[in-house]
Amino acid sequence: MDYLKTALPSQVMSERGSNLVVINPGSANIRIGLASQDTPFDIPHCIARHTKQVPKKNVQDQMLNSQVTTALYMEREKAYDSIASLLKIPFLDEETPSSSFPRKLGRVDGHNPHITRKDLPFTWTNVYEEATSSSSASEPSNKDETGESLDPKEGTDSKEIGINEQKFREFICGEEALRISPADPYCLCRPIRRGHLNISLYYPMQQVLEDLHAIWDWILIEKLHIPRNERNMYSAILVMPETFDNREIKEMLSLVLQELCFGSAVVHQEGLAAVFGNGLSTACVVNIGAQVTSLICIEDGGALPSTAKTLTFGGEDISRSLLWTQRHHQTWPQIRTDVLTKPIDLLMLNQLKETYCEIKEGELEAVAVVHSYEGNAPAGSHKTRLTALNVPPMGLFYPMLLVPEVYPPPPRTWFHDYEDMLEDTFYSNEFSRRSDMSDTFYPNVNGGLPMWESYPFYSTKPKKEEKVGLAEAITHCILSTGRIDIQRKLFCSIQLTGGVALTNGLVPAVEERVLHAIPPNEAIDTVEVLQSRTNPTFVPWKGGAILGVLDLGRDAWISREDWIKNGVHVGSNRKYKDSYFLQAQAMCYMNS
């Protein structure tokens, strides 16, 4: 403690963070890096495996029915008109004033000096192993560094070696996996969906865990350059979203400690880490991710479990709503855009959303280039005038616009235990096991992977997944604390994290709509969203890094040997008893 009080923050992070790997897993992306880094790698959380299955499935998922019912379609149109009235733009079926520019401007293939970097198309991933590769079979064959950025060297050119002599890569991770042509023999798998392990009859738990292991192992080797035989010298910090329940977290701990061979690990809550990442001690954390939005209140460095809420929508739903809006207005080119079976189309829509969507009054249009991706052919470029670009992000407040039912949450038939990481029992030694369970939580190698049916049954209530909009959820979350003093403090300390938090105009929209959502009988008259000190996408990761460095050596850490031998960790339920000191240290780190 004396060392922490006297040493420079940069010195502490450099010395203690060089062997700490911070892992913040999300449904669509995983943020991972050494605690000593300023920012993590932000990599799509998916893997594409080579398949010989006929007929071939492009995407392995739990989705059984992606059709929007008539009732949902009508609800969506009603939500659009409510937003249009608020933004002072024409309703869905009203004719917009004639523009001096035609909405569809046509195809723009070939060289065009007016096309900017953001308008460039994605390129198909090269799915073949490098001809000169001589790496051992135990190392991944993905040797290029294109997990999250484009590489002009990529393509489908195979002049130097005959197509019959080329060997397909066994698996491909990250953004490369999303840019594989539907014509290539690969099946895309997303091990996490809507804030839970993506388990179904079509995607069994063993395969989900194997895919998680393959993705994380690939990142550790290819991005962080940490080989397996050196990982016992590293510790892992798992920054876990509140959506995960107790068992899912225990599986990830086993993955990190047993399969990935880290020397020790610790679990921190994403909401709590987000507060420390911005140097705060009290806030209402609203994490708007790609597929779920989670809320929780933090007071004096401790989470308030009763305030936790989960909304089943996020940034990807806004992107899908953007596509629906353009198709309804007939501004989208006549191309086959399908986000369910062509992940590259979702990449394109996410890019359009991040570039052009914002929240503001009045008609919002933009000339953009959209792309068509078919087979192995190069992308086709189409210039068009997109309209109503301020409507999709307003779906955060009118969730029926987003139709989250298109991506249903994983079936929960065998998830009877909804106990979660916010409960004191997470680190308790009172975890009751059935008589036929192994003495260790995670069986030995010969015992295979555990099945959910092996766990005890608890008849507890499910986690709170709400159908309300963002403003109502924030209001309910804060008011559920039940104390006027903390309520006033929290309404002035709303913290937005996640990629969607970068949306222009979101902060004033949240402040205004939350203020109107507060019941008139509540003595609250001020709402404020705090400005993030760094990229809100990485705030929870950064907070996990700070907590890991400051909390090093405490009894919350679990060693690999103890986990394999004893299973559930017997540790302290109150990890942040000197949270004021940690908060002060975190503030010092953010200001350094």
Buried (B, 14 or more C-beta within 10 A) or exposed (E): EEEBEEEEBEEBBEEBBEBBBBBBBBBBBBBBBBBBBEEBBBBBBBBBBBBEEEEEBBBBBBBEEBEBEEEBEEBBBBBBBBBBEBBEBBEBEEEEEEEEEEBBBEBBEEEEEEBEEEBBBBBBBBBBBBEEEEEEEEBBBBEEEBBBEBEEEBEBEEEEEEEEEBBBBEBBBBBBBBBBBBBBBBBBBBBBBBBBBBBBEEBEBEBBBBBBBBBBBBBBBBBBEBEBEEBEEBBBBBBBBBBBBBBBBBBBBBBBBBBBBBBBBBBBBBBBBBBBBBBBBBBBBBBBBBBBBBBBBBBEBBBBBEBBBBBBBBBBBBBBBBBBBBEBBEBBBEBEBBBBBBBBBBBBBBBBBBBBBBBBEEBBBEBBBBBBBBEEEBBBBBBBBBBBBBBBBBBBBBBBBBBBBBBBBBEEEEBBBBBBBBBEBBBEEEBEBEEEBEEBBBBEEEEEBBEBEEBEEEEEEEBBBBEBBBBBBBBBBBBBBEEEEBBBBBBBBBBBBBBBBBBEBBBEBBBEBBBEBBEEEBEBEEBBBBEBBBBBBBBBBBBBBBBBBBBBEEEBBBBBEBBBEBBBBBBEEEBBEEBEBBBBBBBBBBEE
